[in-house]
């Protein structure tokens, strides 16, 4: 049962950071706003998850 919860949680985070990547590439919204839109209460937690997934700070992606 714990394994299923971990997989589901991992998929959820992956989907959220994927949505965030799209917003970072297609909008001029601040990282804090994007984090909130994809369901993170904390921009710091979002940045950590995003960096773990893509190896970049989300603020760098929006500026490229």
MOGI-V386683 format. One line per field, one symbol per residue. phi: phi as a letter, one per 30 degrees, with the letter a starting at -180 (. if undefined). psi: psi as a letter, one per 20 degrees, with the letter a starting at -180 (. if undefined). A space follows every 10 residues. Layout:
# MOGI-V386683
phi = ???
psi = ???
This chain:
# MOGI-V386683
phi = .ddddddddd dddddddddd eedddcbcdd eeddeddcjc dbdddedddd dddcibdedd ddcd
psi = ghgghggggg gggggghggg gghhhirjqq gggggghjjp hphggghggg hhgijqphhh gii.
